[in-house]
């Protein structure tokens, strides 16, 4: 079996670290979406919408979700309103 190069080992470490960070961010986004779906009061929903949209946009910018997925999520949120 061939010995792995140092750069391969480093890449593996970096990929694992990024995977865990992205997973945390994705879970945070899912929790926020779930939270807004459970709220019944219209006033509270309208207060939370800008925050969740900001979170969705940041997720796209960081490469956690695709831009079309983000558009779909935003559309769904606006329909709840």
PDB file of N, CA, C and O in Angstrom:
ATOM      1  N   UNK A   1       0.844  -1.187   0.000  1.00  0.00           N
ATOM      2  CA  UNK A   1       0.000   0.000   0.000  1.00  0.00           C
ATOM      3  C   UNK A   1       0.885   1.244   0.000  1.00  0.00           C
ATOM      4  O   UNK A   1       1.859   1.318   0.749  1.00  0.00           O
ATOM      5  N   UNK A   2       0.548   2.212  -0.832  1.00  0.00           N
ATOM      6  CA  UNK A   2       1.355   3.422  -0.965  1.00  0.00           C
ATOM      7  C   UNK A   2       1.166   4.335   0.240  1.00  0.00           C
ATOM      8  O   UNK A   2       0.086   4.396   0.828  1.00  0.00           O
ATOM      9  N   UNK A   3       2.203   5.020   0.585  1.00  0.00           N
ATOM     10  CA  UNK A   3       2.171   5.963   1.693  1.00  0.00           C
ATOM     11  C   UNK A   3       1.489   7.249   1.220  1.00  0.00           C
ATOM     12  O   UNK A   3       1.779   7.741   0.130  1.00  0.00           O
ATOM     13  N   UNK A   4       0.588   7.789   2.033  1.00  0.00           N
ATOM     14  CA  UNK A   4      -0.116   9.009   1.657  1.00  0.00           C
ATOM     15  C   UNK A   4       0.785  10.216   1.873  1.00  0.00           C
ATOM     16  O   UNK A   4       1.529  10.289   2.851  1.00  0.00           O
ATOM     17  N   UNK A   5       0.704  11.157   0.946  1.00  0.00           N
ATOM     18  CA  UNK A   5       1.537  12.352   1.056  1.00  0.00           C
ATOM     19  C   UNK A   5       0.988  13.276   2.142  1.00  0.00           C
ATOM     20  O   UNK A   5      -0.165  13.154   2.554  1.00  0.00           O
ATOM     21  N   UNK A   6       1.817  14.185   2.587  1.00  0.00           N
ATOM     22  CA  UNK A   6       1.445  15.127   3.643  1.00  0.00           C
ATOM     23  C   UNK A   6       0.279  15.991   3.193  1.00  0.00           C
ATOM     24  O   UNK A   6      -0.633  16.270   3.972  1.00  0.00           O
ATOM     25  N   UNK A   7       0.310  16.416   1.930  1.00  0.00           N
ATOM     26  CA  UNK A   7      -0.753  17.286   1.424  1.00  0.00           C
ATOM     27  C   UNK A   7      -2.109  16.576   1.402  1.00  0.00           C
ATOM     28  O   UNK A   7      -3.143  17.200   1.639  1.00  0.00           O
ATOM     29  N   UNK A   8      -2.102  15.292   1.122  1.00  0.00           N
ATOM     30  CA  UNK A   8      -3.353  14.520   1.122  1.00  0.00           C
ATOM     31  C   UNK A   8      -3.922  14.449   2.532  1.00  0.00           C
ATOM     32  O   UNK A   8      -5.128  14.590   2.734  1.00  0.00           O
ATOM     33  N   UNK A   9      -3.061  14.234   3.486  1.00  0.00           N
ATOM     34  CA  UNK A   9      -3.505  14.170   4.884  1.00  0.00           C
ATOM     35  C   UNK A   9      -4.059  15.515   5.341  1.00  0.00           C
ATOM     36  O   UNK A   9      -5.070  15.572   6.040  1.00  0.00           O
ATOM     37  N   UNK A  10      -3.397  16.587   4.947  1.00  0.00           N
ATOM     38  CA  UNK A  10      -3.858  17.925   5.314  1.00  0.00           C
ATOM     39  C   UNK A  10      -5.218  18.208   4.684  1.00  0.00           C
ATOM     40  O   UNK A  10      -6.121  18.713   5.351  1.00  0.00           O
ATOM     41  N   UNK A  11      -5.366  17.884   3.402  1.00  0.00           N
ATOM     42  CA  UNK A  11      -6.641  18.073   2.708  1.00  0.00           C
ATOM     43  C   UNK A  11      -7.769  17.315   3.408  1.00  0.00           C
ATOM     44  O   UNK A  11      -8.883  17.823   3.537  1.00  0.00           O
ATOM     45  N   UNK A  12      -7.475  16.119   3.850  1.00  0.00           N
ATOM     46  CA  UNK A  12      -8.470  15.302   4.554  1.00  0.00           C
ATOM     47  C   UNK A  12      -8.899  15.984   5.851  1.00  0.00           C
ATOM     48  O   UNK A  12     -10.086  16.035   6.173  1.00  0.00           O
ATOM     49  N   UNK A  13      -7.928  16.502   6.585  1.00  0.00           N
ATOM     50  CA  UNK A  13      -8.243  17.206   7.837  1.00  0.00           C
ATOM     51  C   UNK A  13      -9.091  18.441   7.565  1.00  0.00           C
ATOM     52  O   UNK A  13     -10.070  18.696   8.265  1.00  0.00           O
ATOM     53  N   UNK A  14      -8.713  19.199   6.553  1.00  0.00           N
ATOM     54  CA  UNK A  14      -9.451  20.419   6.219  1.00  0.00           C
ATOM     55  C   UNK A  14     -10.887  20.105   5.791  1.00  0.00           C
ATOM     56  O   UNK A  14     -11.834  20.781   6.196  1.00  0.00           O
ATOM     57  N   UNK A  15     -11.024  19.084   4.977  1.00  0.00           N
ATOM     58  CA  UNK A  15     -12.355  18.709   4.481  1.00  0.00           C
ATOM     59  C   UNK A  15     -13.268  18.297   5.630  1.00  0.00           C
ATOM     60  O   UNK A  15     -14.443  18.663   5.658  1.00  0.00           O
ATOM     61  N   UNK A  16     -12.729  17.540   6.570  1.00  0.00           N
ATOM     62  CA  UNK A  16     -13.511  17.098   7.727  1.00  0.00           C
ATOM     63  C   UNK A  16     -13.937  18.293   8.576  1.00  0.00           C
ATOM     64  O   UNK A  16     -15.080  18.368   9.028  1.00  0.00           O
ATOM     65  N   UNK A  17     -13.019  19.215   8.787  1.00  0.00           N
ATOM     66  CA  UNK A  17     -13.324  20.411   9.579  1.00  0.00           C
ATOM     67  C   UNK A  17     -14.426  21.235   8.917  1.00  0.00           C
ATOM     68  O   UNK A  17     -15.363  21.686   9.576  1.00  0.00           O
ATOM     69  N   UNK A  18     -14.300  21.424   7.611  1.00  0.00           N
ATOM     70  CA  UNK A  18     -15.309  22.196   6.875  1.00  0.00           C
ATOM     71  C   UNK A  18     -16.659  21.485   6.869  1.00  0.00           C
ATOM     72  O   UNK A  18     -17.705  22.124   6.975  1.00  0.00           O
ATOM     73  N   UNK A  19     -16.627  20.179   6.745  1.00  0.00           N
ATOM     74  CA  UNK A  19     -17.872  19.401   6.728  1.00  0.00           C
ATOM     75  C   UNK A  19     -18.630  19.598   8.033  1.00  0.00           C
ATOM     76  O   UNK A  19     -19.847  19.783   8.025  1.00  0.00           O
ATOM     77  N   UNK A  20     -17.916  19.559   9.152  1.00  0.00           N
ATOM     78  CA  UNK A  20     -18.554  19.729  10.459  1.00  0.00           C
ATOM     79  C   UNK A  20     -19.101  21.147  10.629  1.00  0.00           C
ATOM     80  O   UNK A  20     -20.197  21.330  11.160  1.00  0.00           O
ATOM     81  N   UNK A  21     -18.343  22.146  10.181  1.00  0.00           N
ATOM     82  CA  UNK A  21     -18.813  23.533  10.281  1.00  0.00           C
ATOM     83  C   UNK A  21     -20.062  23.749   9.432  1.00  0.00           C
ATOM     84  O   UNK A  21     -21.019  24.383   9.877  1.00  0.00           O
ATOM     85  N   UNK A  22     -20.051  23.222   8.212  1.00  0.00           N
ATOM     86  CA  UNK A  22     -21.205  23.370   7.322  1.00  0.00           C
ATOM     87  C   UNK A  22     -22.426  22.655   7.878  1.00  0.00           C
ATOM     88  O   UNK A  22     -23.553  23.132   7.745  1.00  0.00           O
ATOM     89  N   UNK A  23     -22.194  21.517   8.497  1.00  0.00           N
ATOM     90  CA  UNK A  23     -23.296  20.751   9.078  1.00  0.00           C
ATOM     91  C   UNK A  23     -23.981  21.545  10.189  1.00  0.00           C
ATOM     92  O   UNK A  23     -25.208  21.567  10.273  1.00  0.00           O
ATOM     93  N   UNK A  24     -23.190  22.193  11.037  1.00  0.00           N
ATOM     94  CA  UNK A  24     -23.732  23.011  12.122  1.00  0.00           C
ATOM     95  C   UNK A  24     -24.560  24.156  11.551  1.00  0.00           C
ATOM     96  O   UNK A  24     -25.655  24.440  12.036  1.00  0.00           O
ATOM     97  N   UNK A  25     -24.034  24.813  10.519  1.00  0.00           N
ATOM     98  CA  UNK A  25     -24.741  25.940   9.906  1.00  0.00           C
ATOM     99  C   UNK A  25     -26.045  25.490   9.249  1.00  0.00           C
ATOM    100  O   UNK A  25     -27.054  26.192   9.318  1.00  0.00           O
ATOM    101  N   UNK A  26     -26.023  24.317   8.613  1.00  0.00           N
ATOM    102  CA  UNK A  26     -27.222  23.803   7.958  1.00  0.00           C
ATOM    103  C   UNK A  26     -28.300  23.446   8.992  1.00  0.00           C
ATOM    104  O   UNK A  26     -29.487  23.692   8.778  1.00  0.00           O
ATOM    105  N   UNK A  27     -27.868  22.870  10.101  1.00  0.00           N
ATOM    106  CA  UNK A  27     -28.806  22.528  11.172  1.00  0.00           C
ATOM    107  C   UNK A  27     -29.429  23.793  11.750  1.00  0.00           C
ATOM    108  O   UNK A  27     -30.626  23.825  12.035  1.00  0.00           O
ATOM    109  N   UNK A  28     -28.611  24.846  11.925  1.00  0.00           N
ATOM    110  CA  UNK A  28     -29.107  26.119  12.437  1.00  0.00           C
ATOM    111  C   UNK A  28     -30.180  26.686  11.505  1.00  0.00           C
ATOM    112  O   UNK A  28     -31.199  27.198  11.966  1.00  0.00           O
ATOM    113  N   UNK A  29     -29.950  26.593  10.211  1.00  0.00           N
ATOM    114  CA  UNK A  29     -30.906  27.077   9.221  1.00  0.00           C
ATOM    115  C   UNK A  29     -32.202  26.278   9.284  1.00  0.00           C
ATOM    116  O   UNK A  29     -33.292  26.848   9.250  1.00  0.00           O
ATOM    117  N   UNK A  30     -32.080  24.962   9.376  1.00  0.00           N
ATOM    118  CA  UNK A  30     -33.274  24.109   9.444  1.00  0.00           C
ATOM    119  C   UNK A  30     -34.098  24.393  10.694  1.00  0.00           C
ATOM    120  O   UNK A  30     -35.328  24.402  10.635  1.00  0.00           O
ATOM    121  N   UNK A  31     -33.433  24.624  11.823  1.00  0.00           N
ATOM    122  CA  UNK A  31     -34.140  24.937  13.066  1.00  0.00           C
ATOM    123  C   UNK A  31     -34.893  26.254  12.950  1.00  0.00           C
ATOM    124  O   UNK A  31     -36.019  26.376  13.433  1.00  0.00           O
ATOM    125  N   UNK A  32     -34.272  27.241  12.308  1.00  0.00           N
ATOM    126  CA  UNK A  32     -34.923  28.537  12.117  1.00  0.00           C
ATOM    127  C   UNK A  32     -36.168  28.392  11.244  1.00  0.00           C
ATOM    128  O   UNK A  32     -37.204  28.993  11.528  1.00  0.00           O
ATOM    129  N   UNK A  33     -36.063  27.594  10.184  1.00  0.00           N
ATOM    130  CA  UNK A  33     -37.217  27.372   9.309  1.00  0.00           C
ATOM    131  C   UNK A  33     -38.336  26.642  10.037  1.00  0.00           C
ATOM    132  O   UNK A  33     -39.514  26.955   9.863  1.00  0.00           O
ATOM    133  N   UNK A  34     -37.959  25.674  10.849  1.00  0.00           N
ATOM    134  CA  UNK A  34     -38.953  24.925  11.608  1.00  0.00           C
ATOM    135  C   UNK A  34     -39.651  25.833  12.621  1.00  0.00           C
ATOM    136  O   UNK A  34     -40.856  25.724  12.849  1.00  0.00           O
ATOM    137  N   UNK A  35     -38.868  26.732  13.223  1.00  0.00           N
ATOM    138  CA  UNK A  35     -39.406  27.650  14.225  1.00  0.00           C
ATOM    139  C   UNK A  35     -40.465  28.562  13.626  1.00  0.00           C
ATOM    140  O   UNK A  35     -41.525  28.763  14.217  1.00  0.00           O
ATOM    141  N   UNK A  36     -40.175  29.116  12.446  1.00  0.00           N
ATOM    142  CA  UNK A  36     -41.121  30.045  11.829  1.00  0.00           C
ATOM    143  C   UNK A  36     -42.396  29.326  11.381  1.00  0.00           C
ATOM    144  O   UNK A  36     -43.468  29.930  11.345  1.00  0.00           O
ATOM    145  N   UNK A  37     -42.285  28.047  11.042  1.00  0.00           N
ATOM    146  CA  UNK A  37     -43.470  27.293  10.623  1.00  0.00           C
ATOM    147  C   UNK A  37     -44.409  26.998  11.790  1.00  0.00           C
ATOM    148  O   UNK A  37     -45.614  26.837  11.595  1.00  0.00           O
ATOM    149  N   UNK A  38     -43.856  26.926  13.006  1.00  0.00           N
ATOM    150  CA  UNK A  38     -44.692  26.597  14.168  1.00  0.00           C
ATOM    151  C   UNK A  38     -45.382  27.815  14.763  1.00  0.00           C
ATOM    152  O   UNK A  38     -46.337  27.666  15.525  1.00  0.00           O
ATOM    153  N   UNK A  39     -44.920  29.017  14.431  1.00  0.00           N
ATOM    154  CA  UNK A  39     -45.494  30.244  14.986  1.00  0.00           C
ATOM    155  C   UNK A  39     -46.842  30.525  14.328  1.00  0.00           C
ATOM    156  O   UNK A  39     -46.989  30.400  13.112  1.00  0.00           O
ATOM    157  N   UNK A  40     -47.812  30.902  15.137  1.00  0.00           N
ATOM    158  CA  UNK A  40     -49.160  31.168  14.624  1.00  0.00           C
ATOM    159  C   UNK A  40     -49.445  32.663  14.460  1.00  0.00           C
ATOM    160  O   UNK A  40     -50.267  33.042  13.625  1.00  0.00           O
ATOM    161  N   UNK A  41     -48.780  33.514  15.243  1.00  0.00           N
ATOM    162  CA  UNK A  41     -49.059  34.949  15.209  1.00  0.00           C
ATOM    163  C   UNK A  41     -48.385  35.616  14.005  1.00  0.00           C
ATOM    164  O   UNK A  41     -47.188  35.447  13.777  1.00  0.00           O
ATOM    165  N   UNK A  42     -49.173  36.372  13.244  1.00  0.00           N
ATOM    166  CA  UNK A  42     -48.680  37.015  12.028  1.00  0.00           C
ATOM    167  C   UNK A  42     -47.607  38.061  12.329  1.00  0.00           C
ATOM    168  O   UNK A  42     -46.635  38.192  11.585  1.00  0.00           O
ATOM    169  N   UNK A  43     -47.788  38.811  13.430  1.00  0.00           N
ATOM    170  CA  UNK A  43     -46.831  39.871  13.775  1.00  0.00           C
ATOM    171  C   UNK A  43     -45.450  39.295  14.058  1.00  0.00           C
ATOM    172  O   UNK A  43     -44.435  39.845  13.629  1.00  0.00           O
ATOM    173  N   UNK A  44     -45.423  38.197  14.775  1.00  0.00           N
ATOM    174  CA  UNK A  44     -44.155  37.571  15.128  1.00  0.00           C
ATOM    175  C   UNK A  44     -43.459  36.995  13.883  1.00  0.00           C
ATOM    176  O   UNK A  44     -42.234  37.040  13.766  1.00  0.00           O
ATOM    177  N   UNK A  45     -44.248  36.465  12.977  1.00  0.00           N
ATOM    178  CA  UNK A  45     -43.691  35.919  11.738  1.00  0.00           C
ATOM    179  C   UNK A  45     -43.044  37.033  10.919  1.00  0.00           C
ATOM    180  O   UNK A  45     -41.937  36.868  10.407  1.00  0.00           O
ATOM    181  N   UNK A  46     -43.738  38.172  10.796  1.00  0.00           N
ATOM    182  CA  UNK A  46     -43.187  39.274  10.006  1.00  0.00           C
ATOM    183  C   UNK A  46     -41.912  39.834  10.628  1.00  0.00           C
ATOM    184  O   UNK A  46     -41.070  40.368   9.907  1.00  0.00           O
ATOM    185  N   UNK A  47     -41.750  39.729  11.925  1.00  0.00           N
ATOM    186  CA  UNK A  47     -40.517  40.176  12.578  1.00  0.00           C
ATOM    187  C   UNK A  47     -39.362  39.219  12.291  1.00  0.00           C
ATOM    188  O   UNK A  47     -38.215  39.647  12.163  1.00  0.00           O
ATOM    189  N   UNK A  48     -39.665  37.923  12.189  1.00  0.00           N
ATOM    190  CA  UNK A  48     -38.622  36.913  11.999  1.00  0.00           C
ATOM    191  C   UNK A  48     -38.190  36.724  10.546  1.00  0.00           C
ATOM    192  O   UNK A  48     -37.078  36.266  10.284  1.00  0.00           O
ATOM    193  N   UNK A  49     -39.056  37.071   9.612  1.00  0.00           N
ATOM    194  CA  UNK A  49     -38.765  36.837   8.193  1.00  0.00           C
ATOM    195  C   UNK A  49     -37.444  37.466   7.734  1.00  0.00           C
ATOM    196  O   UNK A  49     -36.652  36.778   7.089  1.00  0.00           O
ATOM    197  N   UNK A  50     -37.171  38.744   8.039  1.00  0.00           N
ATOM    198  CA  UNK A  50     -35.887  39.317   7.576  1.00  0.00           C
ATOM    199  C   UNK A  50     -34.664  38.581   8.133  1.00  0.00           C
ATOM    200  O   UNK A  50     -33.665  38.416   7.434  1.00  0.00           O
ATOM    201  N   UNK A  51     -34.744  38.147   9.376  1.00  0.00           N
ATOM    202  CA  UNK A  51     -33.623  37.416   9.984  1.00  0.00           C
ATOM    203  C   UNK A  51     -33.380  36.084   9.284  1.00  0.00           C
ATOM    204  O   UNK A  51     -32.237  35.706   9.026  1.00  0.00           O
ATOM    205  N   UNK A  52     -34.456  35.383   8.984  1.00  0.00           N
ATOM    206  CA  UNK A  52     -34.321  34.083   8.334  1.00  0.00           C
ATOM    207  C   UNK A  52     -33.847  34.250   6.888  1.00  0.00           C
ATOM    208  O   UNK A  52     -33.049  33.450   6.399  1.00  0.00           O
ATOM    209  N   UNK A  53     -34.335  35.285   6.206  1.00  0.00           N
ATOM    210  CA  UNK A  53     -33.866  35.539   4.847  1.00  0.00           C
ATOM    211  C   UNK A  53     -32.374  35.859   4.839  1.00  0.00           C
ATOM    212  O   UNK A  53     -31.644  35.442   3.940  1.00  0.00           O
ATOM    213  N   UNK A  54     -31.935  36.593   5.837  1.00  0.00           N
ATOM    214  CA  UNK A  54     -30.512  36.911   5.957  1.00  0.00           C
ATOM    215  C   UNK A  54     -29.699  35.640   6.168  1.00  0.00           C
ATOM    216  O   UNK A  54     -28.632  35.468   5.579  1.00  0.00           O
ATOM    217  N   UNK A  55     -30.210  34.762   7.007  1.00  0.00           N
ATOM    218  CA  UNK A  55     -29.549  33.484   7.277  1.00  0.00           C
ATOM    219  C   UNK A  55     -29.467  32.624   6.008  1.00  0.00           C
ATOM    220  O   UNK A  55     -28.450  31.985   5.743  1.00  0.00           O
ATOM    221  N   UNK A  56     -30.543  32.622   5.241  1.00  0.00           N
ATOM    222  CA  UNK A  56     -30.576  31.867   3.978  1.00  0.00           C
ATOM    223  C   UNK A  56     -29.549  32.438   3.000  1.00  0.00           C
ATOM    224  O   UNK A  56     -28.804  31.689   2.368  1.00  0.00           O
ATOM    225  N   UNK A  57     -29.512  33.774   2.877  1.00  0.00           N
ATOM    226  CA  UNK A  57     -28.566  34.406   1.951  1.00  0.00           C
ATOM    227  C   UNK A  57     -27.120  34.124   2.345  1.00  0.00           C
ATOM    228  O   UNK A  57     -26.271  33.894   1.484  1.00  0.00           O
ATOM    229  N   UNK A  58     -26.845  34.144   3.635  1.00  0.00           N
ATOM    230  CA  UNK A  58     -25.489  33.838   4.108  1.00  0.00           C
ATOM    231  C   UNK A  58     -25.122  32.393   3.786  1.00  0.00           C
ATOM    232  O   UNK A  58     -23.983  32.099   3.424  1.00  0.00           O
ATOM    233  N   UNK A  59     -26.085  31.506   3.921  1.00  0.00           N
ATOM    234  CA  UNK A  59     -25.835  30.097   3.623  1.00  0.00           C
ATOM    235  C   UNK A  59     -25.472  29.896   2.153  1.00  0.00           C
ATOM    236  O   UNK A  59     -24.615  29.076   1.823  1.00  0.00           O
ATOM    237  N   UNK A  60     -26.128  30.648   1.281  1.00  0.00           N
ATOM    238  CA  UNK A  60     -25.820  30.558  -0.146  1.00  0.00           C
ATOM    239  C   UNK A  60     -24.416  31.089  -0.405  1.00  0.00           C
ATOM    240  O   UNK A  60     -23.634  30.483  -1.138  1.00  0.00           O
ATOM    241  N   UNK A  61     -24.111  32.213   0.198  1.00  0.00           N
ATOM    242  CA  UNK A  61     -22.806  32.838  -0.002  1.00  0.00           C
ATOM    243  C   UNK A  61     -21.669  31.942   0.481  1.00  0.00           C
ATOM    244  O   UNK A  61     -20.589  31.925  -0.108  1.00  0.00           O
ATOM    245  N   UNK A  62     -21.920  31.200   1.557  1.00  0.00           N
ATOM    246  CA  UNK A  62     -20.910  30.300   2.116  1.00  0.00           C
ATOM    247  C   UNK A  62     -20.870  28.963   1.399  1.00  0.00           C
ATOM    248  O   UNK A  62     -19.995  28.139   1.665  1.00  0.00           O
ATOM    249  N   UNK A  63     -21.818  28.742   0.486  1.00  0.00           N
ATOM    250  CA  UNK A  63     -21.813  27.513  -0.296  1.00  0.00           C
ATOM    251  C   UNK A  63     -22.452  26.336   0.417  1.00  0.00           C
ATOM    252  O   UNK A  63     -22.202  25.186   0.057  1.00  0.00           O
ATOM    253  N   UNK A  64     -23.271  26.607   1.419  1.00  0.00           N
ATOM    254  CA  UNK A  64     -23.903  25.537   2.177  1.00  0.00           C
ATOM    255  C   UNK A  64     -25.139  25.013   1.460  1.00  0.00           C
ATOM    256  O   UNK A  64     -25.413  23.813   1.462  1.00  0.00           O
ATOM    257  N   UNK A  65     -25.882  25.932   0.845  1.00  0.00           N
ATOM    258  CA  UNK A  65     -27.041  25.520   0.051  1.00  0.00           C
ATOM    259  C   UNK A  65     -26.953  26.183  -1.329  1.00  0.00           C
ATOM    260  O   UNK A  65     -26.252  27.179  -1.506  1.00  0.00           O
ATOM    261  N   UNK A  66     -27.663  25.624  -2.285  1.00  0.00           N
ATOM    262  CA  UNK A  66     -27.676  26.140  -3.647  1.00  0.00           C
ATOM    263  C   UNK A  66     -28.603  27.348  -3.725  1.00  0.00           C
ATOM    264  O   UNK A  66     -29.551  27.460  -2.947  1.00  0.00           O
ATOM    265  N   UNK A  67     -28.329  28.251  -4.664  1.00  0.00           N
ATOM    266  CA  UNK A  67     -29.130  29.476  -4.757  1.00  0.00           C
ATOM    267  C   UNK A  67     -30.590  29.204  -5.104  1.00  0.00           C
ATOM    268  O   UNK A  67     -31.476  29.937  -4.664  1.00  0.00           O
ATOM    269  N   UNK A  68     -30.848  28.166  -5.883  1.00  0.00           N
ATOM    270  CA  UNK A  68     -32.241  27.833  -6.215  1.00  0.00           C
ATOM    271  C   UNK A  68     -32.971  27.271  -4.997  1.00  0.00           C
ATOM    272  O   UNK A  68     -34.165  27.512  -4.819  1.00  0.00           O
ATOM    273  N   UNK A  69     -32.262  26.532  -4.171  1.00  0.00           N
ATOM    274  CA  UNK A  69     -32.844  26.026  -2.920  1.00  0.00           C
ATOM    275  C   UNK A  69     -33.202  27.197  -2.030  1.00  0.00           C
ATOM    276  O   UNK A  69     -34.266  27.209  -1.411  1.00  0.00           O
ATOM    277  N   UNK A  70     -32.322  28.177  -1.962  1.00  0.00           N
ATOM    278  CA  UNK A  70     -32.573  29.375  -1.153  1.00  0.00           C
ATOM    279  C   UNK A  70     -33.798  30.125  -1.654  1.00  0.00           C
ATOM    280  O   UNK A  70     -34.619  30.581  -0.859  1.00  0.00           O
ATOM    281  N   UNK A  71     -33.920  30.251  -2.959  1.00  0.00           N
ATOM    282  CA  UNK A  71     -35.065  30.946  -3.541  1.00  0.00           C
ATOM    283  C   UNK A  71     -36.359  30.223  -3.184  1.00  0.00           C
ATOM    284  O   UNK A  71     -37.370  30.848  -2.867  1.00  0.00           O
ATOM    285  N   UNK A  72     -36.306  28.898  -3.241  1.00  0.00           N
ATOM    286  CA  UNK A  72     -37.476  28.103  -2.892  1.00  0.00           C
ATOM    287  C   UNK A  72     -37.842  28.285  -1.411  1.00  0.00           C
ATOM    288  O   UNK A  72     -39.017  28.414  -1.068  1.00  0.00           O
ATOM    289  N   UNK A  73     -36.836  28.295  -0.547  1.00  0.00           N
ATOM    290  CA  UNK A  73     -37.080  28.487   0.891  1.00  0.00           C
ATOM    291  C   UNK A  73     -37.705  29.855   1.162  1.00  0.00           C
ATOM    292  O   UNK A  73     -38.661  29.969   1.930  1.00  0.00           O
ATOM    293  N   UNK A  74     -37.159  30.885   0.529  1.00  0.00           N
ATOM    294  CA  UNK A  74     -37.683  32.240   0.719  1.00  0.00           C
ATOM    295  C   UNK A  74     -39.134  32.329   0.245  1.00  0.00           C
ATOM    296  O   UNK A  74     -39.976  32.946   0.898  1.00  0.00           O
ATOM    297  N   UNK A  75     -39.406  31.714  -0.883  1.00  0.00           N
ATOM    298  CA  UNK A  75     -40.757  31.727  -1.426  1.00  0.00           C
ATOM    299  C   UNK A  75     -41.739  31.058  -0.456  1.00  0.00           C
ATOM    300  O   UNK A  75     -42.849  31.541  -0.232  1.00  0.00           O
ATOM    301  N   UNK A  76     -41.294  29.940   0.104  1.00  0.00           N
ATOM    302  CA  UNK A  76     -42.130  29.204   1.045  1.00  0.00           C
ATOM    303  C   UNK A  76     -42.423  30.035   2.307  1.00  0.00           C
ATOM    304  O   UNK A  76     -43.536  30.026   2.832  1.00  0.00           O
ATOM    305  N   UNK A  77     -41.402  30.743   2.769  1.00  0.00           N
ATOM    306  CA  UNK A  77     -41.565  31.587   3.961  1.00  0.00           C
ATOM    307  C   UNK A  77     -42.577  32.697   3.686  1.00  0.00           C
ATOM    308  O   UNK A  77     -43.428  32.996   4.523  1.00  0.00           O
ATOM    309  N   UNK A  78     -42.474  33.294   2.521  1.00  0.00           N
ATOM    310  CA  UNK A  78     -43.381  34.384   2.199  1.00  0.00           C
ATOM    311  C   UNK A  78     -44.826  33.906   2.064  1.00  0.00           C
ATOM    312  O   UNK A  78     -45.760  34.674   2.296  1.00  0.00           O
ATOM    313  N   UNK A  79     -45.009  32.654   1.693  1.00  0.00           N
ATOM    314  CA  UNK A  79     -46.364  32.100   1.620  1.00  0.00           C
ATOM    315  C   UNK A  79     -46.953  31.857   2.986  1.00  0.00           C
ATOM    316  O   UNK A  79     -48.173  31.892   3.144  1.00  0.00           O
ATOM    317  N   UNK A  80     -46.114  31.611   3.985  1.00  0.00           N
ATOM    318  CA  UNK A  80     -46.589  31.423   5.357  1.00  0.00           C
ATOM    319  C   UNK A  80     -47.194  32.704   5.869  1.00  0.00           C
ATOM    320  O   UNK A  80     -48.208  32.703   6.567  1.00  0.00           O
ATOM    321  N   UNK A  81     -46.553  33.800   5.509  1.00  0.00           N
ATOM    322  CA  UNK A  81     -46.975  35.140   5.921  1.00  0.00           C
ATOM    323  C   UNK A  81     -48.408  35.354   5.537  1.00  0.00           C
ATOM    324  O   UNK A  81     -48.963  36.423   5.794  1.00  0.00           O
TER     325      UNK A  81
END
